[in-house]
Amino acid sequence: MTFAGLRSTDFEKIARAEAIGRARAAMANATITADQRQLDERQWAAIAKRAAWFNEDRTEALFEGETVDRARAMAAAVMRATQAALRKWREDGKPAGEPEARAFLLFALTRKFAELAADPTPYVDADGNIYFRETERNAA
């Protein structure tokens, strides 16, 4: 599965595409142990399973029995993958196609997991730098 052709709201497909890519890269890297590969595969399977329940037009909330700590762990994993994808895209000269699609689709997934974990909403600039806005307070 590739990222090309996916929409920013294809949350489960984005997570599955990343999981497949990560598994392939891990198999090709002799420094990654079988235990490390299995741990990463389990984590991304859980991320994809949770992402299947995301909806583009509703605020995400924890399921009954789901912990904030678990949501934050998944959000952190997605954020790390997104930061790496954006950094690689930028360092490679901002190529169009699969690298750009991967970076910015993962960013869309990052935003949904941040919402789920009640973390600050991330934003990205044209150079692929992630930033956060100050919380705005509205007077009642």
C-alpha positions in Angstrom: 0.0 0.0 0.0 1.3 3.5 -0.8 0.3 6.9 0.3 -0.3 8.2 -3.2 -4.0 8.5 -3.8 -5.0 8.6 -0.2 -7.0 11.5 1.2 -6.1 13.3 4.5 -9.3 11.7 6.0 -8.3 8.1 5.2 -7.0 7.7 8.7 -6.9 3.9 8.9 -5.4 3.6 5.4 -2.7 6.1 6.3 -1.8 4.2 9.4 -1.8 0.9 7.5 0.4 2.3 4.8 2.9 3.5 7.4 2.8 0.2 9.2 3.6 -1.7 5.9 6.4 0.7 5.1 7.9 0.4 8.5 7.8 -3.4 8.5 9.6 -3.5 5.1 12.2 -1.0 6.2 12.8 -2.9 9.5 13.2 -6.2 7.6 15.9 -4.6 5.4 17.8 -3.1 8.5 20.0 -5.7 10.1 20.4 -3.6 13.2 16.8 -3.9 14.1 16.0 -7.0 16.2 13.1 -9.3 15.8 11.7 -8.1 19.1 12.0 -4.5 18.0 10.2 -5.3 14.8 7.4 -7.1 16.6 6.9 -4.3 19.1 6.7 -1.7 16.3 4.3 -3.9 14.3 2.0 -4.3 17.3 2.1 -0.6 18.0 1.2 0.3 14.5 -1.5 -2.3 14.3 -3.0 -0.7 17.4 -2.7 2.7 15.8 -4.4 1.6 12.6 -7.2 -0.1 14.6 -7.8 3.0 16.6 -7.6 5.2 13.5 -10.4 3.2 11.9 -12.7 4.9 14.3 -11.7 8.5 13.5 -14.2 10.6 11.7 -13.3 13.7 9.8 -16.1 15.8 11.2 -16.4 15.0 14.9 -14.2 15.6 17.9 -12.4 12.5 18.9 -13.0 11.1 22.4 -11.7 8.1 24.3 -13.6 4.9 24.1 -15.0 3.5 27.4 -12.0 1.9 29.1 -9.4 3.5 26.9 -6.8 5.4 28.9 -5.3 8.8 28.2 -1.9 7.3 28.7 -2.5 4.8 25.9 -3.8 7.5 23.6 -0.8 9.6 24.3 1.6 6.7 23.6 -0.1 6.2 20.2 0.0 10.0 19.5 3.7 10.2 20.4 4.5 7.3 18.0 2.6 8.9 15.2 4.2 12.3 15.9 7.7 10.7 15.8 6.9 9.1 12.4 5.5 12.3 11.1 8.6 14.3 12.2 10.9 11.8 10.5 8.8 11.9 7.3 8.7 15.7 7.2 12.5 15.9 7.9 13.3 13.4 5.2 11.0 15.2 2.7 12.7 18.5 3.5 16.2 17.1 3.4 15.6 15.4 0.1 14.6 18.7 -1.5 10.8 18.5 -1.0 10.0 16.0 -3.7 6.4 15.6 -4.9 4.8 12.3 -5.0 5.1 9.5 -2.4 7.5 11.3 0.0 5.4 14.4 0.1 2.1 12.4 0.4 3.6 10.3 3.3 4.8 13.3 5.2 1.6 15.3 5.0 -0.8 12.4 5.4 1.0 11.3 8.5 0.6 14.9 9.7 -3.1 14.6 9.3 -3.1 11.5 11.4 -0.9 13.3 14.0 -3.6 15.9 14.3 -6.3 13.4 15.0 -4.2 11.5 17.6 -3.4 14.9 19.3 -7.1 15.6 19.5 -7.8 12.1 20.9 -5.0 12.6 23.5 -6.2 16.1 24.4 -2.8 17.4 23.4 -2.2 20.8 21.7 -3.1 20.9 18.0 0.0 20.8 15.8 0.3 22.8 12.7 2.9 22.5 9.8 4.4 25.2 7.7 5.4 25.0 4.0 8.9 23.8 4.9 7.5 20.9 6.9 8.2 22.4 10.4 5.7 21.4 13.0 4.7 24.2 15.4 2.0 24.9 18.0 -0.1 28.0 18.5 -0.6 29.7 21.8 -3.9 28.8 23.3 -6.4 31.6 22.6 -8.7 32.5 25.4 -12.1 34.0 24.6 -13.8 36.2 27.1 -17.3 35.1 28.1 
